[in-house]
Amino acid sequence: MNYRFLAFGLLLLPLLGVGGALAQESEAAAPWSLKMRHGPLEVFTINYKDGSARSVYYMTFTLENAGGAEAELALHFKALVGSHPKKTRVHIATPDADVEESIRRLAREPELKNIQEINRMGKLAGGGSLKGIAVFGTFNREWDSATLTLAGLEPRAIHCRVRQYGEAGFTLAHRAYFHHNARVRERAGADATAREYHAIVKHSVVWRMEFHREGDEFSPHLDPIIMDREEWDVVRDPGPAVVMEKQPPFAK
């Protein structure tokens, strides 16, 4: 199965069910945002001259800056991997010269850059694109589930319209806030009222991808890896916070 998706075009549902006046608002604006396409989560076995070998997991992807403003490049890509008995380990995408060079040759894509190389670029011009590779290292042979998150596709602060439900928190119209908004409204209750205002909100949103492996520990490098779902998500610790409430005329 081909898992190359246009990440920003997948989900319209987060904009539905927001309720009230906010549902009529346009989505929270950001000065820039990056579109991401990605390949499957794959395993690559590298063999050494001494007869040893190791298998590592990786993903290739493409970033596009479809806007006119320069986009900041500060990506953080990690995998949270679970194994039986349900132990988890975090694998952060880090440079692996041997694996990266081998995959570049096999894929005939010499331009693939790792996360650190991308971040050192600093900016991606409007209309620009680049191809990347994220190597997550060796997973436990018994792993059965993996959640990948990519942060840095949007700015850390946005100017937007907020609905404040007292101590229950606030909601806003943004593609990543579907589950967040639902939790806030559940805490507030069906009869709750909200105060609406414009504010600068500091937050962190990630593109979240969930996979599982079908097989056992004997040949994990041969087992199929299935994508279960992918969607935007809001980082909850620390969660989003209002930095400054804006006054009319709400200039950015």
N, C-alpha and C positions, 0 to 999 in steps of 0.2 A: 504494500500500500504506500502511496506517495503522501507524505505528511508535510509537503511544502505549502504553507498557508500564508495568506496575507494577514498578519496578526491583527492589524488595526481594523480590518474590515469584517472580522468574524462575528462580533457580538453587537447587536442592536438592543438586545433585551435589557442591558443595564440602564437604558434611558426610559424604559417603560415602568409604570407602576410607581413613579416617584411621588405622584399625588399633588393636589392643590396647584397653587400658582407656579410652583417650581417646575411642574411637568411641562409648562409652556415655555420655560426658559431654554435658551440654547445651551449646549454643553459648555462646561467651564473652559475658558480659553487659556491656552498656553502659548508663550512666545515661540515655541518650537516643539516638535515631537518627531520621533523617529519611527518609521515603519520597519518591521522586521519580518523576514521570511526565513524559515529554517528547514533543515532536513531532519531525518529521523535521529533518534538516539541510537548510536551504533557502537560496535566493539571492534577494536583493531588489535591484532596480535603481532607483536614485533619480535623477531628472532635475532639473536646475537651470535657472533662468531664462536663463542665458547659453548654453544649448544643450549644456552638458557633462553627463556622466552617469557614475555609478560603480556597480558591482555589489558587494554585500557579502553575506557568509554569516552566518546566524544560526540560533538554535534557541530555541523557547519551551518552558517547562517549568512544572510545579507541584510545590511542596514541601508535605508534610504531616507534622506532628508527631503521630503516633498515640499517643505515650506521655503519661504524666501530668506528667513533669518538663519544665521549660523547656529548649528546645534552643538551643545557641549557634549564632549565624549568623556563620560565617567561611568563606565559599565561595571557591573558586578554580577557575575554569573556563577551560580552554585547549584549543586545537586544534594538533596537530602535523601539518602538511600536507606531503605529498611530491609532487614533480613530476619529470618526465623532464628530464635524467638523474638521477633519484633524489636530488635535493636536497630537504632538508627545512627548514621554517621554522616557528617557534612563533608562534601568534596567540593572545594572551590576550584574553579577553572584557573590553572596556572600553566606557565610555559612548559613545554616538553618538546625539545628540539628534535629528537629522534622521531617521535611519532608524527609531529607536524610536517617534517620534511617528507616522510614516507607517504602521508596522505596527500600532500601537495602533488607529489609525482604521480600517484595512482589516479587522483582526480583530475590531473592536468590543469590545476588551478594554482599557479605559483604565487598569486596575489593574496592568498589566504593569510590573514593576520590574526595573531592571538590577542586575547583581551588586553594584555599589557601594552602591546604595540598599538592597538587602537586607541587606548587611553592617552598614550604619549602624543598622539596626533593633536589632542586638545580640542579641536573643532572639526565639524563636517559642514562644508559650505552648502548653502541652499541648492537643491537640485542634485547634490552629490550622493554617491553610494560607495559602499565598500563591502568586501567579503571577509568573513571571519571564521575562525575555528576555536572551539572551546574544548579543551582536554581536561577531563575530570579525574583521571587516574584509574586505579584498579579498585573495583568494587568487591565486597565480600562475596565469595562463591555462592552463598545461600541467599543472596539478595532477591527480593521478590517485588519490590516497589521502589519507584524513584520519582521525586518531585523536583523539577528544575525551575528556578526562578531567575529571570534576567531583570535587573534594576538599571536605571539610567536612561530609559527610553523617553522620559519626560522630565521637565524641570522639577526641582524640589519645592518650588513655590509657584502658586498660580493666583490670579485675581479672579474672583468668582462671586456668584450670588449664593448666600448661605441661608439655610433654614435652621434656626436654633430651637431645640426642644428642651430648654432648661438644662437640668443636670443629666438628662438622657443623652445629650450630645447633639451633633448637627448633621444634616444631610446636604448634599450638593449634587448637581447634575453633572456627572462625569462617568465615562465608560467603565471605570474601575470600581465604582462605588455601589454597585447593585446590592451586594451582600452587606456591606457596611450600612447602607441606608436602611435595609430591612431590619438589621439588629437595633438601630437607633429607634425606629418607629415601634418595634416590639417593646423596647424598654419604656418608651413614652406612653404607650397605650393608645387605644383607638380614638379616645376623645381628647387627646392632647392638642393644644394649640402651639403655634410656632411663631417666632419673630424672624422676619426676613431682613437681611442686610447684605451689603457688599463688603468683602474682606479679602485680605491676602491670606491664603491658607498654605501652610507648610506641610508637606506630606511626602510619602514615598510610595509609588505604585510600581508593581512588577508584572511582567508577563509570566504566568504560571502554567507549567506543563506537567501532566501526571502520566506516568507510564507504569506498566507491570511486565514482568518477565514470565513466560510460560516455560516451565522446565524445572529441573532439579539442580543440585550442586555439582553434578558430575561433568557436564559439558556446557557451562554457562555461556561460553563464547559462541556456541552454536544455536542457542535457544532464541526463539522469536521475541522481540521486544514490542509490546503493543502500546500505542498511545490511547489513553482513556479519555482525556479531556484537556483543553487548554482555554485560558481566559485571563482577563485582567484581575488583579487582586490588590488590595490596600494593605500595606505593612501595618500591623496592629501594635507593634511594640518598638519604638514609640508610635502611637497613632497620630492621625492628622490633627493639627492644631491651628487655631486662628492666630496669626501673627499681628495683624493690625486691621481694625475695622476702618473701611474707607467711607469718606463723606462725599456728598454730591459735589461736582458732577461725575464722580467715580473715575477720574482719570487714572490710567495705569502708571 
